[in-house]
């Protein structure tokens, strides 16, 4: 697993041993960042279920102003912190060592605009189907206030596992499929359809 572009291009990343953490493949990550390229420079980036940190570190490498990694698995946290240390990344990020639900819950009230996220990446374990609905549902609450204006939320999921078209104020705008994986892109709308 390597950083694809930017400051840390071609640097190798480690992944946790075993099958409980499934890193986003280099190819799918490249597709993701090709789509996100105009949004990354100077943005706030939220990496939920961060695992090894490959996606968030790619965002740092490409110029994100700040990345928040949320991960609770001890083995994944150790690898994530190790990847950041090996690359010499010591600023511009925060690691939240807890559950995504706990991270999002206190933030459902509006936070200052300068601290909101322009890009949110959601990548729970493929077998944790309930996590997709719960997390996208939390992010899609109209009063969530965690999303910057014009934010995009991307969920990586199994190609055969269809996600809903809408979660509250989040509406799917694009679906990219590659191999066994898929990326669903959601935009926040100001009003939900009745």
Backbone as CSV, one residue per row, in Angstrom:
resi,resn,N_x,N_y,N_z,CA_x,CA_y,CA_z,C_x,C_y,C_z
1,UNK,0.845,-1.164,0.000,0.000,0.000,0.000,0.896,1.234,0.000
2,UNK,0.667,2.134,-0.963,1.503,3.321,-1.114,0.659,4.585,-1.189
3,UNK,1.270,5.714,-0.836,0.658,7.011,-1.076,0.731,7.254,-2.578
4,UNK,-0.349,7.690,-3.172,-0.424,7.782,-4.619,0.152,9.094,-5.167
5,UNK,-0.116,10.212,-4.501,0.333,11.501,-5.044,0.593,12.491,-3.917
6,UNK,1.223,13.597,-4.275,1.435,14.682,-3.331,2.779,14.602,-2.623
7,UNK,2.859,15.260,-1.485,4.091,15.387,-0.707,4.725,14.041,-0.377
8,UNK,3.925,13.049,-0.037,4.435,11.746,0.407,4.310,10.674,-0.679
9,UNK,4.195,11.082,-1.915,4.016,10.163,-3.039,5.013,8.999,-2.988
10,UNK,4.488,7.810,-3.240,5.236,6.546,-3.327,5.737,6.026,-1.984
11,UNK,5.472,6.727,-0.891,5.883,6.215,0.418,4.972,5.052,0.800
12,UNK,5.559,4.048,1.420,4.840,2.823,1.773,4.126,2.988,3.110
13,UNK,2.914,2.442,3.166,2.127,2.413,4.399,1.955,0.972,4.847
14,UNK,1.841,0.797,6.149,1.543,-0.531,6.685,0.046,-0.659,6.896
15,UNK,-0.418,-1.899,6.949,-1.818,-2.201,7.245,-1.862,-3.158,8.428
16,UNK,-2.914,-3.112,9.233,-3.027,-4.056,10.341,-3.090,-5.497,9.836
17,UNK,-2.522,-6.401,10.599,-2.561,-7.818,10.236,-3.982,-8.344,10.378
18,UNK,-4.276,-9.413,9.657,-5.585,-10.047,9.779,-6.600,-9.458,8.824
19,UNK,-7.824,-9.918,8.956,-8.894,-9.535,8.034,-9.892,-8.559,8.641
20,UNK,-9.715,-8.161,9.905,-10.706,-7.290,10.527,-10.642,-5.862,9.998
21,UNK,-9.484,-5.445,9.484,-9.354,-4.125,8.865,-9.019,-4.340,7.399
22,UNK,-9.831,-3.748,6.526,-9.652,-3.900,5.092,-9.255,-2.547,4.512
23,UNK,-7.961,-2.342,4.237,-7.550,-1.051,3.690,-8.143,-0.811,2.297
24,UNK,-8.446,0.437,2.015,-8.905,0.813,0.684,-7.770,0.541,-0.301
25,UNK,-8.068,-0.175,-1.360,-7.029,-0.534,-2.325,-6.430,0.724,-2.963
26,UNK,-5.176,0.604,-3.424,-4.523,1.740,-4.084,-5.346,2.210,-5.278
27,UNK,-5.866,1.278,-6.027,-6.627,1.628,-7.235,-7.914,2.378,-6.897
28,UNK,-8.653,1.903,-5.895,-9.896,2.572,-5.502,-9.585,3.933,-4.866
29,UNK,-8.493,4.003,-4.102,-8.085,5.276,-3.496,-7.704,6.290,-4.582
30,UNK,-7.029,5.821,-5.622,-6.673,6.706,-6.730,-7.932,7.239,-7.416
31,UNK,-8.910,6.372,-7.646,-10.185,6.796,-8.242,-10.862,7.831,-7.354
32,UNK,-10.908,7.558,-6.058,-11.511,8.483,-5.102,-10.867,9.867,-5.190
33,UNK,-9.543,9.902,-5.148,-8.863,11.201,-5.125,-8.833,11.881,-6.494
34,UNK,-8.995,11.135,-7.570,-9.167,11.776,-8.871,-10.461,12.584,-8.885
35,UNK,-11.511,12.042,-8.287,-12.792,12.746,-8.209,-12.699,13.921,-7.231
36,UNK,-12.018,13.710,-6.112,-11.954,14.736,-5.059,-10.904,15.819,-5.299
37,UNK,-10.036,15.657,-6.279,-8.889,16.559,-6.476,-9.204,18.039,-6.303
38,UNK,-10.265,18.581,-6.894,-10.512,20.027,-6.746,-10.914,20.446,-5.329
39,UNK,-11.300,19.504,-4.489,-11.790,19.825,-3.143,-10.736,19.709,-2.048
40,UNK,-9.645,19.003,-2.289,-8.735,18.605,-1.216,-7.878,19.755,-0.679
41,UNK,-7.281,20.529,-1.539,-6.358,21.591,-1.115,-7.022,22.504,-0.081
42,UNK,-6.454,22.529,1.128,-6.925,23.416,2.187,-8.206,23.010,2.877
43,UNK,-8.710,21.810,2.626,-10.002,21.412,3.210,-9.833,20.747,4.575
44,UNK,-10.933,20.669,5.297,-11.036,19.841,6.487,-11.545,18.485,6.038
45,UNK,-10.858,17.407,6.411,-11.152,16.058,5.932,-11.397,15.162,7.140
46,UNK,-12.513,14.441,7.135,-12.866,13.541,8.227,-12.821,12.108,7.714
47,UNK,-11.958,11.290,8.318,-11.770,9.889,7.928,-12.380,9.008,9.017
48,UNK,-13.618,8.548,8.780,-14.335,7.724,9.756,-14.048,6.249,9.496
49,UNK,-13.804,5.494,10.556,-13.349,4.101,10.469,-12.007,4.113,9.738
50,UNK,-11.060,4.851,10.233,-9.820,5.183,9.520,-8.889,4.001,9.275
51,UNK,-8.952,2.961,10.084,-8.068,1.811,9.868,-6.609,2.226,9.886
52,UNK,-5.883,1.909,8.837,-4.452,2.232,8.735,-4.199,3.717,8.507
53,UNK,-5.254,4.471,8.172,-5.118,5.896,7.901,-4.773,6.217,6.463
54,UNK,-4.768,5.218,5.573,-4.331,5.421,4.190,-5.090,6.537,3.482
55,UNK,-6.402,6.600,3.667,-7.193,7.616,2.960,-6.904,9.007,3.521
56,UNK,-6.922,9.140,4.840,-6.635,10.440,5.444,-5.209,10.904,5.191
57,UNK,-4.254,9.987,5.205,-2.860,10.344,4.929,-2.718,10.780,3.470
58,UNK,-3.445,10.124,2.572,-3.455,10.561,1.166,-3.979,11.996,1.077
59,UNK,-5.009,12.321,1.860,-5.547,13.693,1.868,-4.497,14.688,2.372
60,UNK,-3.765,14.328,3.425,-2.692,15.188,3.934,-1.643,15.390,2.853
61,UNK,-1.250,14.299,2.203,-0.232,14.353,1.160,-0.641,15.291,0.022
62,UNK,-1.940,15.370,-0.228,-2.443,16.186,-1.337,-2.855,17.596,-0.903
63,UNK,-2.590,17.960,0.350,-2.780,19.345,0.756,-3.983,19.667,1.619
64,UNK,-4.644,18.678,2.206,-5.746,18.972,3.125,-5.203,19.797,4.290
65,UNK,-5.967,20.773,4.748,-5.521,21.631,5.849,-5.490,20.867,7.163
66,UNK,-6.469,19.997,7.365,-6.553,19.246,8.616,-7.321,17.956,8.365
67,UNK,-6.847,16.855,8.948,-7.519,15.563,8.841,-7.799,15.049,10.244
68,UNK,-9.032,14.617,10.468,-9.397,13.944,11.711,-9.609,12.474,11.385
69,UNK,-8.858,11.611,12.073,-8.976,10.164,11.927,-9.799,9.653,13.107
70,UNK,-10.832,8.862,12.844,-11.618,8.256,13.916,-11.513,6.739,13.765
71,UNK,-10.956,6.102,14.780,-10.746,4.648,14.768,-10.729,4.161,16.205
72,UNK,-11.353,3.005,16.471,-11.364,2.494,17.839,-10.590,1.198,18.029
73,UNK,-10.304,0.454,16.962,-9.605,-0.829,17.095,-8.147,-0.592,17.483
74,UNK,-7.691,-1.159,18.616,-6.315,-0.929,19.074,-5.241,-1.264,18.042
75,UNK,-5.385,-2.393,17.338,-4.366,-2.778,16.343,-4.313,-1.762,15.205
76,UNK,-5.474,-1.312,14.739,-5.520,-0.319,13.659,-4.954,1.019,14.135
77,UNK,-5.278,1.422,15.363,-4.745,2.678,15.913,-3.222,2.655,15.973
78,UNK,-2.669,1.527,16.376,-1.210,1.401,16.461,-0.577,1.573,15.083
79,UNK,-1.159,0.934,14.061,-0.639,1.046,12.697,-0.835,2.469,12.168
80,UNK,-1.993,3.053,12.408,-2.276,4.429,11.968,-1.247,5.400,12.541
81,UNK,-1.039,5.340,13.840,-0.060,6.234,14.476,1.360,5.958,13.965
82,UNK,1.660,4.686,13.731,2.965,4.317,13.189,3.172,4.865,11.783
83,UNK,2.139,4.803,10.947,2.228,5.348,9.593,2.481,6.851,9.626
84,UNK,1.767,7.561,10.485,1.975,9.013,10.604,3.404,9.311,11.071
85,UNK,3.877,8.568,12.064,5.225,8.793,12.602,6.303,8.484,11.559
86,UNK,6.161,7.366,10.847,7.152,6.997,9.823,7.270,8.044,8.726
87,UNK,6.164,8.685,8.405,6.182,9.715,7.370,6.624,11.075,7.921
88,UNK,6.766,11.166,9.239,7.172,12.433,9.848,6.050,13.458,9.891
89,UNK,4.805,12.991,9.843,3.651,13.897,9.923,3.374,14.152,11.399
90,UNK,3.600,15.380,11.837,3.409,15.678,13.259,2.448,16.838,13.493
91,UNK,1.792,17.320,12.453,0.816,18.410,12.591,-0.234,18.266,11.498
92,UNK,-1.347,18.969,11.671,-2.395,18.966,10.658,-3.335,17.786,10.750
93,UNK,-3.324,17.104,11.892,-4.226,15.964,12.049,-4.590,15.795,13.518
94,UNK,-5.648,15.034,13.740,-6.052,14.631,15.084,-6.534,13.184,14.980
95,UNK,-6.122,12.343,15.925,-6.590,10.961,15.984,-7.562,10.859,17.153
96,UNK,-8.804,10.467,16.861,-9.813,10.250,17.888,-9.939,8.741,18.081
97,UNK,-9.499,8.258,19.235,-9.476,6.817,19.520,-10.782,6.388,20.173
98,UNK,-11.824,6.381,19.396,-13.127,5.978,19.909,-14.042,5.581,18.768
99,UNK,-15.284,5.335,19.095,-16.237,4.915,18.071,-16.711,6.111,17.254
100,UNK,-17.135,5.825,16.052,-17.673,6.864,15.175,-18.945,7.448,15.785
101,UNK,-19.789,6.585,16.327,-21.042,7.059,16.940,-20.744,8.053,18.066
102,UNK,-19.792,7.729,18.916,-19.434,8.629,20.018,-18.823,9.922,19.492
103,UNK,-18.017,9.838,18.445,-17.400,11.038,17.874,-18.460,11.975,17.301
104,UNK,-19.418,11.414,16.576,-20.430,12.246,15.927,-21.491,12.777,16.888
105,UNK,-21.838,12.005,17.907,-22.941,12.398,18.792,-22.812,13.784,19.396
106,UNK,-21.687,14.147,20.025,-21.626,15.487,20.615,-21.510,16.592,19.562
107,UNK,-21.243,16.221,18.339,-21.050,17.223,17.291,-22.317,17.489,16.494
108,UNK,-23.441,16.901,16.919,-24.675,17.110,16.177,-25.179,18.543,16.294
109,UNK,-24.702,19.249,17.286,-25.011,20.674,17.363,-24.004,21.383,16.458
110,UNK,-24.379,22.511,15.932,-23.505,23.228,14.998,-22.159,23.549,15.641
111,UNK,-21.093,23.348,14.895,-19.749,23.729,15.326,-19.322,24.919,14.476
112,UNK,-18.317,25.671,14.897,-17.901,26.840,14.106,-17.579,26.454,12.666
113,UNK,-17.944,27.318,11.726,-17.750,27.027,10.298,-16.316,26.665,9.975
114,UNK,-15.343,27.290,10.622,-13.939,27.017,10.311,-13.527,25.594,10.688
115,UNK,-14.319,24.929,11.542,-13.991,23.573,11.979,-14.813,22.503,11.269
116,UNK,-15.667,22.893,10.350,-16.501,21.918,9.647,-15.697,21.214,8.562
117,UNK,-16.209,20.071,8.147,-15.502,19.221,7.186,-16.074,19.386,5.787
118,UNK,-15.185,19.574,4.821,-15.565,19.685,3.410,-15.681,18.298,2.775
119,UNK,-14.900,17.343,3.296,-14.924,15.967,2.794,-14.999,15.016,3.983
120,UNK,-15.943,14.066,3.903,-16.085,13.027,4.934,-16.029,11.681,4.220
121,UNK,-15.117,10.823,4.674,-14.972,9.485,4.108,-15.445,8.474,5.145
122,UNK,-16.372,7.604,4.745,-16.991,6.619,5.638,-16.644,5.227,5.110
123,UNK,-15.919,4.441,5.914,-15.483,3.126,5.450,-15.494,2.100,6.575
124,UNK,-16.702,1.750,7.065,-16.756,0.709,8.103,-16.429,-0.655,7.507
125,UNK,-16.194,-1.644,8.357,-15.995,-2.995,7.825,-17.188,-3.377,6.943
126,UNK,-16.915,-3.998,5.812,-17.993,-4.372,4.888,-19.085,-5.194,5.569
127,UNK,-18.710,-6.038,6.530,-19.690,-6.900,7.184,-20.533,-6.174,8.231
128,UNK,-20.211,-4.932,8.513,-20.969,-4.154,9.503,-21.981,-3.260,8.787
129,UNK,-22.922,-3.893,8.088,-23.886,-3.161,7.260,-24.668,-2.118,8.056
130,UNK,-24.974,-2.405,9.314,-25.735,-1.470,10.133,-24.967,-0.169,10.379
131,UNK,-23.629,-0.215,10.300,-22.816,0.984,10.517,-23.020,2.012,9.414
132,UNK,-23.259,1.554,8.196,-23.491,2.491,7.086,-24.734,3.335,7.359
133,UNK,-25.851,2.667,7.643,-27.102,3.382,7.874,-26.993,4.287,9.098
134,UNK,-26.378,3.783,10.166,-26.272,4.582,11.388,-25.405,5.821,11.168
135,UNK,-24.249,5.650,10.558,-23.319,6.770,10.371,-23.842,7.765,9.347
136,UNK,-24.300,7.277,8.207,-24.848,8.191,7.200,-26.103,8.869,7.725
137,UNK,-26.873,8.155,8.532,-28.048,8.761,9.156,-27.676,9.896,10.102
138,UNK,-26.628,9.683,10.918,-26.160,10.757,11.813,-25.663,11.952,11.007
139,UNK,-24.875,11.691,9.981,-24.351,12.785,9.164,-25.459,13.505,8.408
140,UNK,-26.523,12.774,8.084,-27.613,13.350,7.308,-28.663,14.083,8.114
141,UNK,-28.496,14.144,9.422,-29.455,14.915,10.220,-29.303,16.387,9.869
142,UNK,-30.415,17.026,9.588,-30.399,18.409,9.105,-29.669,19.348,10.058
143,UNK,-29.682,19.043,11.333,-29.046,19.937,12.311,-27.625,19.489,12.675
144,UNK,-27.060,18.556,11.904,-25.757,17.996,12.268,-24.678,19.067,12.386
145,UNK,-24.622,20.015,11.466,-23.670,21.119,11.576,-22.208,20.736,11.478
146,UNK,-21.893,19.501,11.168,-20.495,19.064,11.065,-19.964,19.271,9.644
147,UNK,-20.889,19.406,8.695,-20.514,19.520,7.291,-20.379,20.972,6.874
148,UNK,-19.300,21.279,6.158,-19.114,22.610,5.595,-20.079,22.779,4.421
149,UNK,-20.311,24.002,4.031,-21.152,24.257,2.864,-20.518,23.597,1.642
150,UNK,-21.333,22.884,0.875,-20.834,22.200,-0.313,-20.067,20.922,-0.023
151,UNK,-20.207,20.393,1.174,-19.462,19.192,1.580,-19.898,17.977,0.770
152,UNK,-18.996,17.017,0.693,-19.292,15.731,0.074,-18.988,14.642,1.103
153,UNK,-19.867,13.642,1.161,-19.683,12.476,2.022,-19.560,11.275,1.095
154,UNK,-18.492,10.508,1.271,-18.255,9.344,0.423,-18.243,8.101,1.294
155,UNK,-18.996,7.089,0.883,-19.009,5.813,1.591,-18.421,4.742,0.686
156,UNK,-17.411,4.040,1.191,-16.892,2.876,0.473,-17.653,1.660,0.963
157,UNK,-18.134,0.841,0.026,-18.924,-0.328,0.398,-18.751,-1.420,-0.646
158,UNK,-19.279,-2.601,-0.345,-19.265,-3.690,-1.316,-20.112,-3.286,-2.520
159,UNK,-19.649,-3.664,-3.666,-20.375,-3.353,-4.897,-21.791,-3.936,-4.861
160,UNK,-21.931,-5.130,-4.300,-23.236,-5.810,-4.270,-24.142,-5.321,-3.149
161,UNK,-23.619,-4.526,-2.233,-24.414,-3.994,-1.112,-24.881,-2.594,-1.465
162,UNK,-26.131,-2.469,-1.810,-26.657,-1.159,-2.202,-26.933,-0.297,-0.968
163,UNK,-26.530,0.947,-1.046,-26.871,1.913,-0.007,-28.131,2.662,-0.446
164,UNK,-28.774,3.319,0.502,-29.960,4.112,0.179,-29.567,5.303,-0.684
165,UNK,-30.524,5.844,-1.402,-30.287,7.044,-2.212,-30.227,8.300,-1.347
166,UNK,-30.854,8.239,-0.178,-30.929,9.417,0.686,-30.831,9.012,2.151
167,UNK,-30.099,9.840,2.913,-30.023,9.724,4.377,-30.232,11.144,4.902
168,UNK,-31.451,11.474,5.297,-31.731,12.835,5.757,-31.411,13.845,4.665
169,UNK,-30.526,14.795,4.977,-30.171,15.829,3.997,-29.135,15.353,2.983
170,UNK,-28.621,14.140,3.159,-27.633,13.604,2.214,-28.344,12.883,1.064
171,UNK,-27.998,13.265,-0.158,-28.554,12.625,-1.348,-27.413,12.099,-2.206
172,UNK,-27.536,10.829,-2.621,-26.472,10.263,-3.453,-26.465,10.948,-4.814
173,UNK,-25.268,11.370,-5.213,-25.100,12.059,-6.488,-24.288,11.256,-7.483
174,UNK,-23.563,10.244,-6.990,-22.684,9.490,-7.883,-22.376,8.139,-7.258
175,UNK,-22.238,7.134,-8.105,-21.839,5.792,-7.672,-20.748,5.316,-8.622
176,UNK,-19.579,5.012,-8.070,-18.472,4.473,-8.853,-18.193,3.060,-8.370
177,UNK,-18.115,2.127,-9.306,-17.856,0.730,-8.959,-16.529,0.305,-9.556
178,UNK,-15.775,-0.465,-8.757,-14.471,-0.930,-9.206,-14.174,-2.247,-8.509
179,UNK,-14.042,-3.301,-9.275,-13.823,-4.612,-8.668,-14.982,-4.954,-7.750
180,UNK,-14.664,-5.419,-6.526,-15.698,-5.759,-5.550,-16.168,-4.544,-4.758
181,UNK,-15.471,-3.421,-4.898,-15.786,-2.234,-4.113,-16.584,-1.200,-4.888
182,UNK,-17.180,-0.289,-4.146,-17.933,0.816,-4.738,-17.778,2.043,-3.856
183,UNK,-17.913,3.203,-4.469,-17.900,4.476,-3.758,-19.210,5.194,-4.040
184,UNK,-19.957,5.484,-2.989,-21.183,6.276,-3.115,-20.886,7.680,-2.630
185,UNK,-21.147,8.671,-3.469,-20.915,10.080,-3.153,-22.251,10.723,-2.796
186,UNK,-22.282,11.421,-1.664,-23.492,12.093,-1.198,-23.226,13.578,-1.041
187,UNK,-24.201,14.393,-1.427,-24.141,15.837,-1.223,-25.201,16.209,-0.208
188,UNK,-24.893,17.216,0.600,-25.841,17.709,1.600,-26.757,18.728,0.941
189,UNK,-28.068,18.500,1.041,-29.042,19.451,0.532,-29.566,20.274,1.681
190,UNK,-29.989,21.474,1.390,-30.477,22.353,2.459,-31.824,21.914,2.992
191,UNK,-32.628,21.242,2.163,-33.934,20.758,2.614,-34.089,19.328,2.163
192,UNK,-34.835,18.547,2.954,-35.133,17.182,2.548,-36.440,17.161,1.789
193,UNK,-36.578,16.212,0.902,-37.823,16.074,0.164,-38.876,15.475,1.079
194,UNK,-40.073,15.920,0.958,-41.181,15.381,1.789,-41.829,14.189,1.140
